[in-house]
């Protein structure tokens, strides 16, 4: 495990001046549960031991923030080693600011590294969030006050909507799906990703394993291959939810031993997803 920790590379996080490990611990898996404290802490501790620096959570992810808080409060010195992200799905300023205060208290920290406007799906939400009294005011205000270092937006429903947020909002980061189904469907991996790179906005890859539904070792589609696909794209960090310490180690091995996909490998992987791409991109909702 020591060698994995030493070998885990970092990447610049957009134009923030910060670097994070190329793989991060997602807020799904065991973290998106309640009452499984020992299991959740074991996953967090394993991620720390393996050298992961990026830790994901959200108000909507059940006990995720509390699980992190139980670790950070026990050893406050760990805070300087990690990049802690969380999210709020509130669409108005007042409720979003209340979410932030709850997040900081639950985690036992004074500042979030990244606070994200969570799961933006429709043009109407874009207008509401960016309008007078909308949540975007809270995010900009929190950053100016030093309660969050950077702000971001997440989305997996409609690439046109997420692209609009990246283009028009003062965000430092965007989280979006990065997997072979998206290479077939288009939108996120061409338009949204391109816009983010042009603006220097950090890109966080999610839905990499499709909640493990994409992993079929018998057919040659392994977690390692899917992570290689994601990390071969111009993203800054790939996050995966884990349920056991062994899954954390699998994630770290993929990051530490990463080799870009060759053109033929990538083409074959995309073709394998092509017949069922719309079904596999289940998180997009109805097409």
Secondary structure, DSSP 8 states (H G I E B T S, - for coil): -HHHHHH--EEE-TTSS-EEESEEE-S-GGGSSSS-HHHHHHHHHHHHHTT--EE---TTSTTHHHHHHHHHTT-GGGGGG-EEEEEE---BHHHHHHHHHHHHHHHT-S-EEEEEE----SHHHHHHHHSTTBHHHHHHHHHHTTSEEEEEEE-SS-HHHHHHHHHHS--SEEEEE-SHHHHHH-SIIIIIHHHHHHHT-EEEEE-SSTTTTT-BGGGTB-HHHHHHHHHHSS-SEEEE--SSHHHHHHHHHHHHT-----HHHHHHHHHHHHTTHHHH-GGG---
